[in-house]
Amino acid sequence: MTNTDASDARSLTGRRRFLATTGLSAALVSGLAGCLGNGDENGDAGSGGGGNGGGSGGGAVADADPLGAPVDPSGVTWDDLGDLEGEITIYSGRTPDQIDLVFEELENEYDGLTINRDYDDNDVQVNQLEQEGDATPADVFYSQDPGALGAVHDMGLVQQLPSDVVETVPESYREPSGYWTGVSGRVRSIQYNEDRLDEVPGLDSWDDLPTDIFEYATDDRFEGIISTRPNSGTFRGFIQAMVDLEGENATRQWVRDFMDQDPQLFSGGSDQAAAVERGGDDDPIIALGNSYYAARLVNEDPNSPIRVAFTEGDAGALFSVAGVAVTNTVDDPELVAEFVRHLVAVEGQEFMMDDNGEFPVVEGVDYVGPLPGPADLDSPTYDISAFDMELQEANELLEDEGMMPL
């Protein structure tokens, strides 16, 4: 497990443990990153359907030549890319506080650019895109949920991205044929309050925290002090991954055991992380959640007591992405293609790290932040492009076992 180094108050996680595991992690990260350029770049929609590469009245974004340099995995800067000029309309399942800074920075960078934002829940945006079809005013669908991005692909509502974008982002972080791509990453983690850790019997330091996600459901030391957020897509993705990696029976038993721990169940990731950070008598000491919620708190206050640790090689350390898909009907394919290039270029990746505590998805962009970088994590190799919109199997399992609805 990667964890806290008390000697570095700025750091969420310690160097000692994850440096010791770097050798192992390198091979696993290679599996995480997948092979570049293995997707079908010739327009094969694949088994899931896919768009028509331009739609009626629109243009094929995949055929749009770069307005400047193409992007590549080494990390290309905005100065290398073409200027953005015109209007882009984005339907977003992400919230303004998560991504608006990137949009604002692009509009500040390019006087002739206007980004029209439409924020709502993922299911609302997907339904809207389905109802509007090729008449949609949206150019881009931006979501934190690979299942939602997969849904618009399966409905044939989106088209392939340019080959340089597809080849820049590892296959594990995008739809294999390039119908959507991740633009930032997040990892499931163990959040905890460093100042309260010694309240747990036999748990004096992060070194004592389990590296196996199953122990958080069975270790009596966590009863009454642990929490999670079961209504989130990433939690359901974690459950879905556990089913695929460990089997349904083992996953059901994990949920039953976890519920026996009398956990606090939150409906918001920010609220959950804030409770761990607050450290009141009724607040949880341990939490299962996305690492970026804790990273945002430490970015805001380097003295925050919240820290994160990671399990090793299991669904508890699942790496997932937020990403974008381009609709079939796009008035200005060159502009939209160039916009996506900006998101995976160095500055776009860095804004996701700085503003939202997330990870880059481009290998040539170094992670800078209070967490270990993707290369230092021991996340399982897992195909997130297989997620469906509702993660129905995971959802039904959680309902069967009484964890959902809240």
Secondary structure as UniProt FT lines:
FT   TURN            6..7
FT   TURN            9..10
FT   HELIX           15..20
FT   HELIX           22..33
FT   TURN            36..37
FT   TURN            41..42
FT   TURN            47..48
FT   TURN            56..57
FT   HELIX           61..63
FT   TURN            73..74
FT   HELIX           78..80
FT   STRAND          86..92
FT   HELIX           96..109
FT   TURN            111..112
FT   STRAND          113..119
FT   HELIX           122..132
FT   HELIX           133..135
FT   STRAND          140..143
FT   HELIX           146..154
FT   TURN            155..156
FT   STRAND          158..159
FT   HELIX           163..168
FT   HELIX           171..173
FT   TURN            176..177
FT   STRAND          181..193
FT   HELIX           194..199
FT   TURN            201..202
FT   HELIX           206..208
FT   TURN            213..214
FT   HELIX           215..218
FT   HELIX           220..222
FT   TURN            223..225
FT   STRAND          226..228
FT   TURN            230..231
FT   HELIX           233..246
FT   HELIX           248..260
FT   STRAND          264..265
FT   HELIX           269..278
FT   TURN            281..282
FT   STRAND          286..290
FT   HELIX           291..300
FT   TURN            302..303
FT   STRAND          306..309
FT   HELIX           315..317
FT   STRAND          319..327
FT   HELIX           333..344
FT   HELIX           346..356
FT   TURN            363..364
FT   HELIX           374..376
FT   HELIX           384..386
FT   TURN            389..390
FT   HELIX           392..400
FT   TURN            401..402
//
